[in-house]
Amino acid sequence: MKAKYINPYTDFGFKKIFGEEASKPLLIDFLNALLPEQNEIIDLTFKNTEQLGLTDLDRKAIYDIYCENDKGEKFIVELQKAKQNYFRERTIYYSTFPIREQAEKGEWNYNLKAVYCIGILDFTFDDYETEPERSEVLHIIKLKNQNGKIFYNKLTYLYLEMPNFTKQENELETRLDKWLYFIKNLEDFQQIPTIFKDNVFTKAFEKAELANMKQDELDKYETSLKVFRDNKAVYDYAKQTAYDEGRTEGMSTGMIEGKLAGKIEGKIEGKLEGKLEGKIEGKIEIAKSAKLMGLSVTDIAKLTGLSEEEISKL
């Protein structure tokens, strides 16, 4: 079935829904659903998504969405489609730019505005120690001391692990649930579900509908979609290859370990049986000699530990 709406996991699709001037109400609604009520956003200003380092040697940062609210607080919103080495480090590096750009010339008291780094991830982190952590959708990270007390409350990292979001339409409870359901299933919708009938989501579906786009936008989307599919194919292939190699290696290792275990077990059993047989043969020789010396069967039994019946047969 041909898609009616854009894929929000593509660069074009994500920025079409949340990163255009006309998308401000959608982005504000999404961020307010994600943040605590006391951090409610009234208005946003989009800022340059390319941030340059302080010197020519510094690396630059290119954000998906970079904006500032009416209080001067900064928001970086990133969509990450596949696992990447040092992704956490990258978001931390990104957060240094909106911090440094607040520096004022001359006398300045270092009173910083809050910075929020938000990652919408089409994968999950795999290094959580407990099951509740591994299955959580939203992870909120702040700077804390060794006692778990917040040391600095103006730098916040929020990661949304989309594969962990499995709610169906009848299970949606919060505004954030609705947005996550919208993002995860948008490309598969053929009509707007009943739960999305308010003005904000109606506007979101209008912006996401392919039929409403001009040809140049459709061309850009097709290019972005191809990149998304190619990257996903490469990632899926690498993941499957790693699984197959691990499985093969595990089976080979198991066979080798089994053979080694069998050899070791055989040697141990052989030695034990040999020692046991040697001891019995030694007792028999002693019994024979004692019998030739004229000792009674009873005395020989006491001497060797053999039964009187066994001694009589010698």
N, C-alpha and C positions, 0 to 999 in steps of 0.2 A: 504494500500500500504506500502510495506516494505521500511524503511528509507534507503537512500543512503549515507547520511552524518550524522555525530555525532551531538548530542544535545549540543550546546555550553553552556547551562545553567548547565550542569553537571560539577563537579570538574575536571574530567578527560578531558572532551571536551574543557573546557575553557583553561586549561593549555596546552593541545595539540596544540591549535591554536596560543596561545600567550605566553606561558611560557617555551618553549624549546629553546635551543641554535639556532636551525635551524629556529625558529620563529621570530628571532630578526627583520628582515625586516618588518614583519607583525605588530609587536608591535610598532615599530618606526613609521610606516605609520599611525597606529590608533592614537597614542599619538599626532603626528603632526597635524592630522585632528581635534583633540580635543582642542589643545592648540593654543594660538595666534601665528601668524607668527614669531614674534620676539623671541619666545621660541623654535625655530626649533631644533629638536634633530638630530644629525649626527650619533652618535653611542651610544650603550647601553651596560652595563655590568650587568648580573644577579647576585644578591646577595643572601645570605642565607635568606630564608623566615621565619626562626624561630629566633625571637629576645628574648633574656633573660633579665630579670630585673637586676638592679644593685646589689640586694641582693637576698638571698634565699627566702625571704618573698615576693618579687615582683612577680607579675604575668608575664607570657610570652605572646608574641604576635606571631601569625602564620599567615602570609599573603598569599594570593593566588599568587601574583607576586610582587617581590620587586627588583627594578633595579636602576641603576645610569647612568646618561648620561656623555658625555665627559667633561662637565663643573663641575661635582661633584654634580649635583642636584639629589635629591632622588625622586623616584616614587613608590607609593604603589597602586596596582590595585586590587580591591576586587570585586568579583561577589557575590551578595546577592540575594538568590532565594525567600525568604519569609520574611515578617515583623518580626522584633526581638526587644524585649525590649532594649531600650538604644542603638540602632544601631548608632546613631550620636555620642553618648559618646564613643562608641567603636572605631570609626574612629579617633576621637580626641585623644584617648588614644594611638592608633597605631602611630599617627604622632609624639608622644613624643620620640619614639625610634630612628628614623633617625635624630632627632634633638640632642639627648643626645650622640649618637655615634660620633658626630662631635667634641666633646670636645677633646682638645689636652693637653698633659701633659706639665707642666711648664708654661712659659709665653704664653698667648694666648689672642688675642684681641676680641674674641667672634664674629668674622665675619662668620656668618652661610651661608651655601648654601641653596637654595630654596628646599622646600619639597612640594610635590603634593600628595594628597590622592584622589584617583578616585574610585567611587563606581558605578558599573553597577547594577541597581536594577530591579528586576522583580516584583516590586510593586511601589506604589506611597505613598508619605507622605500625611497625611490627615489633617494637621493643618495649611495649608495656608489660609490666610484671603481673598484673592481676586481670582477671576476666572482665570485671566491670569497666576498667579502663579501655580494654581492647574493643569493647562493643559500644562505647559512648560515641555519640555523634559530635558533640561540641566539647572542645578542650580549651580551657581558658588558662593562660599562663601569665603570671605577674612576678615581679622581683620580690622574693621573700627571704627572710633570714633562716638560721638553722632551727628556729622554733616554729616555723610556719607562719610567722607574722609578716604582713606586707611591709617591706622596707621602702618601696617607692610605688605609688599608685597611679602614676601618669604614663606608664608604658605597659601596654597590654597586647598580648598576642592571642588571637582567636583562630582556631583551626576547626573547620567543619569537614568531617570525614564522611563524604556522601555515601560510600558503599554501606556504611552502618545504618543509614536511614532507610528503614524498610516498612514504614507505616503506609497503610492503604487509605483511600479517601475517607472512609467511615471512621478512621482512627485519629484523624487530625484534630488536635486540641488547641494549639497555640497559633499565633500569627506566624511564628518562625516555622512551625510545622508546615503551614500552607506554602511558604516560600520555598522550603526545601523540596516539597512535593512538586511544586511548579517547576523548579530547576531540573529535578531528576527525570521528570516524565514529559516535559514540554514537547519534545520532538515526536512523541508517540500519540499525542492528543489529536483527535479528529474534530472534536468540538469542545467548547468550554464546559468543564464540569460545573455542576450546580454550586459547589462550595466557593467558586471564584466569581461570583456575580457582583462584587462591589466595584467601585469606580477605579481603584488602583489596579486591580488585576485585569479589569476590562481593558484598561490602557496598556497593560503589559502584553496581553494577547494581541492587541492591535499592532503593537510595535514588532511583535515576533512573527506575525503572519506573513508568509512569503508572498502572497498575492498583493500585499500593500507596498511592496518594494519596487523601486525602479530598476532598470536593467543593469546599470552600473553597480548597484548594491548587490544584486543577485550574482553578478560576476565575482565580486569580492567575496561574497559568502561561499560560492562554489570553490574558489581557491582556498579559502580558510578551511572548508569542510574536507577538501582533499588532503591538506596538511594534517588535519586532525586524524583522518582515517589511516593515513600512511604511518603516522607516529604510533597510533594505537596498534596497528598491525605489527610493527617492529617490536613494540613493547610486549604484546601477547606472544609473539614468536620467541623472544628472549626468555620470557617467563616459562613457556612450555618446554623449551630446550633445556633450561636449567632444571626443570622438574624431571624430564626424561633422563638427563645425565645423572642427576642425583639418585633416581630410582635404579638405573643400571649399575651405578657405582655401589649402591647399597646392596643390590642382589649379589654382585661380584664379591664384595667384602664379606657378605653373609656366607657365601659358598666357601671362600678361603678360610674364614674363621671356623666354619663347620668341619672342614677337613683337618685343620690344625687341632681343633678340639678332639676330633676322633683319634688322631695319631697320639696326642698327649694322653688321652684316656686309655688307649690301648697299651701304651708303654707302662703307665702306672699299674694297670690291671695285670700286665705280664710280669712285672717285677714282684707284685704282691703274691701272685700265684706261684712264681718261682721260689720265692722265699718260703712260702708255706709248704710246697712240695719238698724243698730241701730239708726243712725241719723234720717233716714226717719220716723221710728216708734216713735221716740221722738217728732218729729214735729207734727205727727198725733195726739198724746195724748194731746199736747198743744192746737192744733186746736179744739179738742173735748171739752176741758175745757173752752176755750174761747167762743165757740158756746153756751155752757150751761150758761155762764155768760151774754149772750145777745149781745156780740160784733158783729158788722157787718162783712159780708163775706169779704169786701174790707179791713177792718182793720186786720182781721185774716190773710189774704194773705200777707199783709205787715209784720206782726209779725213773721210768720213761713217760708215764702218763697214758700209756696205751691200755686198752681193755684186756682182761684176761683171755677173752675169746680171740682177740687179734694175736696175742702172744702165742696161744696154743697152736695157731695155724702156721707159725713160722717153722 
